[in-house]
Amino acid sequence: MSRRVIVVGAGIAGLAAAVEAQRRGARVVLHEAAPYAGGRCRSFFDAKLGVTLDNGNHLLLSGNQSTMAYLRAIGATDTLIGPTQPEYPFFDAATGDAWTIRMSPGRLPRWIFDAAARVPGTQPADYLPFLPLFWAKPGRAIEESVRRKDRVWNLLVRPLLRAMLNADPSEASAELAAVLLRETVAQGGQACRPLIARSGLSHAFVEPALRHLQYGGAEIRLGSRVAAIGVSGTDSTERVSSLAFEGAEPVALGAGDGVVLAVPPDAARALVPDLIAPDASRAIVTVHFAVDAPAGFQPQTCVVNGMSDWIFAADGRLSVTLASANRWLATPHEGLAQAIWRETAKAMRMAAAPTPPWQIIVEEHATFAAVPSQEGLRAATRTRWPNFTLAGDWTATGLPATIEGAIRSGQKAADALLNPSMER
């Protein structure tokens, strides 16, 4: 009989763990406390706007290898769209200027020698001071690792890293930025083509995974919240022996069973004694407008020198991301929506009034804080119990809190349970 793997948490990390465990021949049981799967990466119908919205905007890159492997496994590679070339439109909210960064496909950054492809008003030599970022030392903020803060910094490096780490470079971890840059920019434009979910996050990442798991015989139990973890044995024989779920009989684990705990860090701390995990977070605010983008507008635009960070265009709506958004949490939604629309309309070359119908989605604890002090709190995949692993973008993936990091953590957690070469 195949091994049983119980995955607790059906966010993206948990789904990735379940898919990987099933691929390796395990019998999967997936528990999720909420009545839906997807966690912070899902879609829902919004009655106010009468459309399906994502709870937040997520930009992926063609070089996100773990994500692409996950999508291939669940048969959803066609759910992402993006430009055929690694191009990034920018808009300066302060000046009204617009330009497009056009990266060259190979690893050699030929694009910085093309005035039409780089930041306007810059020279190739202006990009060289940022090379140390690729090998930044642990314990330092990004700004501490940058020698020059000129147009390249203000109009390219700072806004992109701020959005990708969901933390301002004045505090964000240079070590995390370095890993991100090495896995994307250092691999060349072929790894940096921007991608978004064509019909929403659930359509791309959640629904195909649930179907794939069900077809493979997995049990999926939504609305099933874990309440406690039972442990038996002593010293080297200590293992997780049972799981208690609210309103249900405890589930006993057999000798070959394993558990992947894929829940947020605060929930993990409540379940696992003495677990060290990140305890600071950063918010993301998303403002959705029920309006069509102008013809020819790119699926995403990076905004600099404004309130916004990204503008995403989808059928019948524009969605605007405010990264590292703790400073906006106390702002009344009506005023915030109007201010964001004025900025968005300027970028879109649309009328600033009236403000279209809008909806604001606030994720107060969207990501762990990608700052040096939190990096040391990220838990390893393995725990002291050989049949119990951890998954989540907050674990020690080496990446910031991204879809790629979440999926990688889930795959790693399943692999640690089921790969014989990694047995203790």
C-alpha positions in Angstrom: 0.0 0.0 0.0 1.3 3.5 -0.9 2.2 5.9 1.8 -0.3 8.4 3.1 0.6 12.1 3.2 -1.7 14.4 5.0 -1.4 18.0 3.9 -2.7 20.6 6.3 -3.5 23.9 4.5 -4.7 24.3 0.9 -3.0 27.5 0.0 -0.6 27.5 -2.9 2.2 25.9 -0.8 -0.2 23.1 0.4 -1.5 22.5 -3.1 2.0 22.2 -4.4 2.9 19.8 -1.7 -0.2 17.7 -2.4 0.5 17.6 -6.1 4.1 16.6 -5.6 3.2 13.9 -3.0 0.6 12.5 -5.4 3.1 12.5 -8.2 5.5 10.5 -6.1 2.8 7.8 -5.5 1.5 8.9 -2.1 -2.2 8.8 -1.1 -3.0 12.4 -0.3 -5.5 13.8 2.2 -5.8 17.6 2.0 -7.3 19.6 4.8 -8.2 23.3 4.7 -9.7 25.3 7.5 -11.5 27.7 5.1 -14.4 26.7 2.9 -12.3 27.3 -0.2 -8.7 26.5 -1.3 -6.1 29.0 -2.5 -5.4 31.0 0.6 -4.0 34.4 -0.4 -3.8 33.3 -4.0 -7.4 32.9 -5.1 -10.3 34.4 -7.0 -13.8 35.2 -5.8 -17.0 36.8 -7.1 -17.5 40.4 -6.0 -21.1 41.3 -5.8 -20.4 45.0 -5.8 -18.7 45.0 -9.1 -20.5 42.0 -10.5 -17.2 40.4 -11.6 -14.7 37.8 -10.4 -11.7 39.3 -8.8 -8.3 38.1 -7.5 -7.7 38.9 -3.9 -4.4 40.4 -5.0 -2.4 40.9 -8.1 0.5 38.5 -8.7 3.2 38.9 -11.4 5.2 35.8 -12.3 8.3 35.5 -14.4 9.0 33.0 -17.2 12.1 31.8 -15.2 10.0 30.8 -12.2 11.0 27.1 -12.6 9.1 25.6 -9.7 5.9 27.5 -10.7 6.2 26.3 -14.3 6.7 22.7 -13.1 3.6 22.9 -10.9 1.5 24.3 -13.8 2.7 21.5 -16.1 1.8 18.9 -13.5 -1.7 20.2 -13.1 -2.2 20.8 -16.9 -2.5 24.6 -16.6 0.5 26.0 -18.5 -1.9 27.8 -20.9 -3.5 29.8 -18.1 -0.7 32.5 -18.0 -0.4 35.3 -20.5 2.2 38.0 -21.2 4.2 39.7 -23.8 6.3 37.5 -26.2 9.4 39.5 -25.2 10.7 40.6 -21.7 9.2 44.1 -21.8 8.2 46.2 -18.9 6.2 49.4 -19.4 6.8 52.2 -16.8 4.9 55.3 -15.9 6.2 58.2 -13.9 3.3 59.6 -11.8 5.3 62.7 -11.0 6.2 63.8 -14.5 3.8 61.9 -16.7 6.6 60.3 -18.7 6.2 56.8 -20.0 8.8 54.3 -21.3 9.4 50.6 -21.8 12.3 48.5 -20.6 13.1 45.9 -23.2 15.5 43.3 -21.9 17.7 41.3 -24.4 16.9 37.6 -24.5 20.3 36.2 -23.6 22.3 36.5 -20.5 24.5 39.4 -21.8 22.6 42.6 -20.9 22.8 44.1 -24.4 19.7 46.1 -23.7 21.5 48.6 -21.5 23.5 49.7 -24.6 20.3 50.5 -26.5 18.9 53.9 -25.6 15.4 52.9 -26.7 15.5 49.9 -24.3 16.9 51.3 -21.1 15.7 54.0 -18.7 15.5 57.4 -20.6 18.4 59.7 -19.8 20.8 57.0 -18.6 24.0 55.6 -20.0 25.3 52.0 -19.9 27.8 52.9 -17.2 25.0 53.9 -14.9 24.0 50.3 -14.5 27.3 49.0 -13.3 27.1 50.3 -9.7 24.2 47.8 -9.1 26.2 44.7 -9.8 27.1 44.3 -6.1 23.4 43.7 -5.4 23.8 40.3 -7.1 26.2 39.2 -4.3 24.8 41.2 -1.4 25.9 40.2 2.1 23.4 38.9 4.7 22.1 41.2 7.3 22.0 44.3 5.1 19.2 46.4 3.6 19.2 46.9 -0.1 19.9 50.6 0.2 23.0 49.8 2.2 24.3 47.7 -0.7 23.8 50.4 -3.4 26.6 52.9 -3.9 24.7 55.2 -6.3 21.1 56.3 -6.2 20.5 58.0 -9.5 17.9 57.7 -12.3 18.5 53.9 -12.6 17.9 53.5 -8.9 14.8 55.8 -8.7 13.2 54.7 -12.0 14.0 51.0 -12.3 15.8 49.2 -9.4 14.0 50.7 -6.4 10.4 50.4 -7.7 10.9 46.9 -9.1 12.5 45.5 -5.9 10.0 47.3 -3.7 7.1 45.6 -5.6 8.8 42.2 -5.8 9.8 42.0 -2.1 6.8 43.9 -0.8 9.1 46.0 1.3 10.8 49.3 0.8 14.5 49.0 -0.2 15.4 51.2 2.7 14.6 48.2 5.0 14.3 45.2 2.6 16.8 42.4 2.8 19.6 42.7 0.3 20.2 38.9 0.6 16.7 38.2 -0.6 17.0 40.7 -3.4 20.3 39.0 -4.5 18.7 35.6 -4.8 15.8 37.1 -6.7 18.2 38.9 -9.1 20.4 35.8 -9.6 17.4 33.6 -10.5 15.9 36.1 -12.9 17.9 39.0 -14.3 21.2 37.1 -14.2 19.6 34.4 -16.3 18.8 36.9 -19.1 15.6 38.1 -20.7 14.4 34.6 -21.4 13.8 34.2 -17.6 12.3 37.6 -17.1 9.2 37.7 -19.4 6.3 38.9 -17.2 3.3 36.6 -16.9 -0.1 37.0 -15.2 -3.1 34.7 -14.8 -5.3 35.2 -17.8 -8.6 34.3 -16.2 -7.7 34.8 -12.5 -5.6 33.1 -9.9 -8.1 30.3 -9.1 -8.4 29.4 -12.7 -4.7 29.1 -13.1 -3.4 27.7 -9.7 -6.3 26.3 -7.6 -9.1 24.8 -9.7 -6.8 22.7 -12.0 -4.8 21.5 -8.9 -8.0 20.4 -7.1 -9.2 18.5 -10.2 -5.8 16.9 -10.7 -5.8 15.8 -7.1 -9.3 14.4 -7.2 -8.7 12.5 -10.4 -5.7 10.9 -8.7 -7.8 9.8 -5.7 -6.9 12.5 -3.2 -9.3 13.3 -0.4 -10.0 17.0 -0.1 -11.6 18.2 3.1 -12.5 21.9 3.1 -13.7 23.5 6.3 -11.5 21.2 8.3 -9.4 23.1 10.8 -6.5 21.3 12.6 -6.7 21.9 16.4 -3.7 20.0 17.7 -0.8 17.7 16.8 -0.2 14.6 18.8 3.4 13.3 19.3 4.5 9.9 20.6 7.8 8.2 21.2 11.0 9.5 22.9 14.2 10.9 21.6 15.1 9.4 18.2 11.8 7.6 17.9 9.6 10.6 18.5 7.1 11.1 15.7 3.8 12.9 15.0 1.3 10.2 15.7 -2.1 12.0 15.4 -3.9 15.1 14.2 -6.9 16.5 15.9 -9.4 18.4 13.8 -12.2 20.6 15.1 -15.5 18.8 15.3 -14.0 15.5 14.2 -12.4 12.4 15.6 -8.6 12.5 15.8 -6.7 11.0 12.9 -4.1 8.5 13.8 -1.0 8.3 11.7 0.5 4.9 10.7 4.2 4.1 10.6 4.6 5.2 7.0 2.4 8.3 7.1 3.7 11.8 6.8 2.3 15.3 7.4 3.0 18.6 5.6 1.9 21.6 7.6 1.3 24.4 5.1 -0.3 27.2 7.2 0.6 30.8 7.9 3.4 31.4 10.4 1.1 32.5 13.3 -1.0 29.3 12.9 2.1 27.2 12.7 3.5 28.7 15.9 0.2 27.9 17.7 0.4 24.2 16.6 4.2 23.4 16.9 5.8 23.9 20.2 8.9 26.2 20.3 8.6 26.9 16.5 10.5 30.0 15.4 8.8 31.7 12.6 8.6 35.3 11.2 6.5 37.5 13.4 6.3 40.7 11.3 4.4 41.2 8.1 3.7 43.8 5.4 0.3 44.6 3.9 -0.8 44.8 0.3 -3.8 46.8 -0.9 -5.4 46.2 -4.2 -7.8 48.6 -5.8 -10.1 47.2 -8.5 -11.9 49.5 -11.0 -14.7 48.2 -13.2 -13.5 49.8 -16.4 -11.9 48.7 -19.6 -8.3 49.5 -20.3 -7.6 51.6 -23.5 -6.9 49.6 -26.6 -3.3 48.5 -26.8 -2.6 48.8 -23.1 -0.1 46.3 -21.8 -1.3 43.7 -19.2 0.9 45.3 -16.5 2.6 48.7 -16.0 5.1 49.6 -13.2 4.3 53.0 -11.6 7.1 55.1 -10.1 7.0 58.2 -8.0 3.3 57.7 -7.1 1.0 55.9 -4.6 0.7 52.8 -6.8 3.3 50.2 -7.7 1.6 48.2 -10.5 -1.4 48.6 -12.8 -2.8 45.3 -14.2 -5.3 45.3 -17.1 -7.9 42.5 -17.4 -11.2 42.1 -19.2 -13.5 44.7 -17.9 -11.3 46.0 -15.1 -8.1 47.7 -14.0 -6.5 46.4 -10.8 -3.9 48.5 -9.0 -1.4 47.2 -6.5 -0.1 49.2 -3.5 2.9 47.3 -2.2 4.3 47.6 1.4 1.0 49.3 2.1 0.9 49.5 5.9 0.9 53.3 5.6 -2.5 53.2 3.7 -4.4 50.9 6.1 -6.0 53.7 8.0 -6.9 55.7 4.9 -10.7 55.8 4.3 -11.4 53.6 1.2 -13.5 56.3 -0.6 -10.6 58.8 -0.6 -8.0 56.2 -1.3 -10.0 54.9 -4.4 -10.4 58.4 -5.8 -6.7 59.2 -5.3 -5.6 56.0 -6.9 -8.0 56.4 -9.8 -6.6 59.9 -10.6 -3.1 58.4 -10.8 -4.3 55.5 -12.8 -6.3 57.6 -15.2 -3.2 59.7 -15.8 -1.2 56.7 -16.7 -4.0 55.3 -18.9 -4.7 58.7 -20.6 -8.3 58.4 -19.4 -10.7 60.9 -17.8 -10.0 61.5 -14.1 -13.6 61.9 -13.3 -15.9 60.3 -12.5 -14.2 57.5 -10.6 -15.4 54.2 -11.9 -17.0 51.6 -9.6 -14.3 50.3 -7.4 -13.5 47.7 -4.8 -10.6 47.7 -2.3 -9.1 44.4 -1.1 -6.8 44.7 2.0 -4.4 41.9 2.9 -3.0 43.3 6.2 -0.7 40.3 6.6 0.0 39.6 2.9 3.6 38.6 3.3 6.2 38.2 6.0 8.4 41.3 6.3 11.3 40.7 3.9 13.8 42.5 6.2 17.1 41.1 7.5 15.8 40.6 11.1 13.0 38.3 9.8 15.2 36.3 7.5 16.8 34.5 10.4 13.4 33.5 11.8 12.3 31.4 8.7 11.9 27.8 9.6 13.5 24.9 7.8 11.5 22.4 5.9 12.4 19.5 8.2 11.4 19.5 11.8 12.6 17.3 14.7 9.9 14.8 13.7 11.0 12.8 10.7 7.4 12.4 9.4 6.5 16.1 9.7 7.6 18.9 7.4 6.7 22.6 7.0 5.7 24.5 3.9 4.8 28.1 3.1 6.4 31.1 1.5 7.6 32.1 5.0 9.8 29.1 5.4 13.5 29.1 4.5 13.1 29.1 0.7 15.7 31.8 0.1 13.1 33.8 -1.8 10.7 36.5 -0.7 7.0 35.8 -0.2 6.1 35.0 -3.8 4.1 32.3 -5.6 7.4 30.8 -6.7 8.6 30.6 -3.1 5.3 29.1 -1.9 5.3 26.4 -4.6 9.0 25.6 -4.1 8.4 25.2 -0.4 5.5 22.7 -0.9 7.5 20.7 -3.4 10.4 20.6 -1.0 8.3 19.5 1.9 6.8 16.6 0.0 10.2 15.6 -1.3 11.6 15.6 2.2 8.9 13.1 3.2 9.0 10.8 0.2 12.5 10.9 -1.3 14.4 7.9 0.1 17.8 9.6 -0.5 16.8 12.3 2.0 15.6 10.0 4.7 17.3 10.5 8.1 
